[in-house]
Amino acid sequence: MKMKSAKINAFRTWGLLLTMLGMGLMILGTAGIVFWGSAGKVFAAIGLVIGLISMMASLAIYFWAGMLSTSAVQLECPECHKLTKMLGKTDRCMFCHTILTRDPEQATITAEQLESQH
């Protein structure tokens, strides 16, 4: 289950992928001029425009994740005891990926039982 991550981290991952995709398209587009000379200018223009759109989408996702992060609930993970942020009723710890919930209906252990373990 290591492939699952916290919701905020998933948004940031998509932003990073779009950034890398945009930069790659811009570099490949510019390489079209090097390989094909003036005939590659069309290829370069298409690569630069699509890369710019990808970078702008990345900017929007990073901004959205930042705004979500400011309103996220901070709590201590019961497994790794680090402070993590949680979106919605259920989420995962940003560090150890433990499933967290604030909904008593979905919890497998109550707060009292957790306190008695320490």
C-alpha positions in Angstrom: 0.0 0.0 0.0 3.0 2.3 -0.3 1.6 3.6 -3.6 -1.2 5.5 -1.9 -0.4 9.0 -0.5 -2.1 11.9 1.1 -4.5 14.0 -1.0 -2.4 17.1 -0.8 0.7 15.2 -1.9 -1.2 13.7 -4.8 -2.2 17.1 -6.0 1.4 18.3 -5.8 2.6 15.2 -7.7 0.2 16.0 -10.6 1.5 19.6 -10.5 5.1 18.3 -10.7 4.3 15.9 -13.6 2.7 18.7 -15.6 5.7 20.9 -14.9 8.1 18.3 -16.2 5.9 17.6 -19.2 5.7 21.2 -20.1 9.4 21.7 -19.8 10.1 18.6 -21.9 7.7 19.7 -24.6 9.4 23.2 -24.7 12.8 21.6 -25.0 11.7 19.2 -27.7 10.0 22.0 -29.6 13.1 24.1 -29.5 15.2 21.1 -30.6 13.0 21.0 -33.8 14.8 24.2 -34.9 18.2 22.6 -34.4 17.3 19.4 -36.3 15.2 20.8 -39.1 16.3 24.4 -39.4 13.6 26.9 -40.5 11.2 24.0 -41.3 11.3 23.1 -37.6 9.9 26.5 -36.5 6.3 25.2 -36.8 7.2 22.2 -34.6 8.9 24.6 -32.1 5.9 26.9 -32.0 3.5 23.9 -31.3 5.9 22.5 -28.6 6.3 25.9 -26.9 2.5 26.6 -26.9 1.5 23.2 -25.6 4.4 23.3 -23.0 3.2 26.8 -21.9 -0.3 25.5 -21.4 1.0 22.6 -19.4 3.1 24.9 -17.2 0.1 27.2 -16.6 -2.0 24.1 -15.6 0.8 23.1 -13.2 0.7 26.6 -11.7 -3.0 26.4 -11.2 -2.7 23.0 -9.5 0.1 24.2 -7.2 -2.0 27.2 -6.3 -5.1 25.1 -5.6 -3.0 22.6 -3.5 -1.6 25.6 -1.5 -5.0 27.0 -0.9 -6.3 23.6 0.2 -3.2 23.2 2.5 -4.0 26.4 4.3 -7.5 25.2 5.3 -6.5 21.6 6.0 -6.9 20.2 9.5 -3.6 19.5 11.3 -3.4 16.5 13.5 -0.9 14.1 14.9 -0.6 10.7 13.2 -1.2 7.9 15.8 1.5 5.7 14.1 4.5 8.0 13.4 3.5 10.8 15.8 4.3 13.5 13.2 2.0 16.5 12.5 0.2 15.9 9.3 -2.6 17.7 7.3 -5.9 16.0 6.5 -8.5 16.9 3.8 -12.0 15.6 4.1 -13.3 12.9 6.4 -10.6 10.4 5.6 -7.0 10.9 4.3 -3.6 9.3 4.7 -0.6 10.4 6.8 1.8 12.4 4.6 4.8 10.5 6.1 3.8 6.9 6.9 0.6 6.6 4.7 -1.6 5.4 7.6 -5.3 5.8 6.9 -6.7 8.6 9.1 -10.3 9.5 9.8 -12.2 12.0 11.8 -15.5 10.2 11.3 -16.3 7.9 14.3 -18.4 5.7 12.1 -15.4 4.7 10.0 -12.9 4.4 12.8 -11.7 1.0 13.8 -10.3 2.3 17.2 -11.7 5.0 19.3 -9.8 7.9 20.8 -10.2 6.4 24.3 -8.6 3.1 23.2 -5.8 5.0 21.5 -5.1 7.0 24.7 -5.1 3.8 26.8 -2.4 2.3 24.6 0.0 5.1 25.4 
